[in-house]
Amino acid sequence: MKKLNIFYYATIWGFIIGICCATYLNLINFIINFVWHVLFDKLPVPSQALPFFICIPFGFIIGILIKRLGSYPLTIEEVLMSVKQEGKINYHNWWKSLTLGLISLAAGGSIGPEASTTVLGSGMVNWLGDRLRLIAYSSDWKWNHFWDTIVSKKQLKKLPKFSSLFKPELSN
């Protein structure tokens, strides 16, 4: 029964994560279209000057946010290196990648939507993995709290890494 509940839990949250990533990509397309097409039509300046009216203010905004929030969104290489070295990605900074990814892409930055989508998607999957670890290794888990979204860092540190769930058992 516990394995079936874990399967349902992982399936439903996987579907939600997929919808969140698709919504984020659609939001990126909407914002880019709004800034570079709808806004262009409203500004009474020659089309050659329009990038200056968009890129310069956005550049200042991005610079200020990077100074305050740090260098986000992470690149795909940084995400993969974090996962390879630490076995996880810090999913608590998802809002930084969301904010700076949207603003950078709206400004015409060539970071590509896959950079911030990778951070957000891998962060959500890592969060789900932490939940599954907590459920799989907890013997006193209360199923009435199964859908709670709060994960205690103290509990997670005591548990084995998520990858150990998939290691084959060695027989003697």
PyMOL commands that set and color helices and strands:
alter all, ss='L'
color gray80, all
select helices_A, chain A and resi 2-42+50-69+76-86+91-106+113-137+143-145+153-158+162-166
alter helices_A, ss='H'
color red, helices_A
deselect
rebuild
show_as cartoon
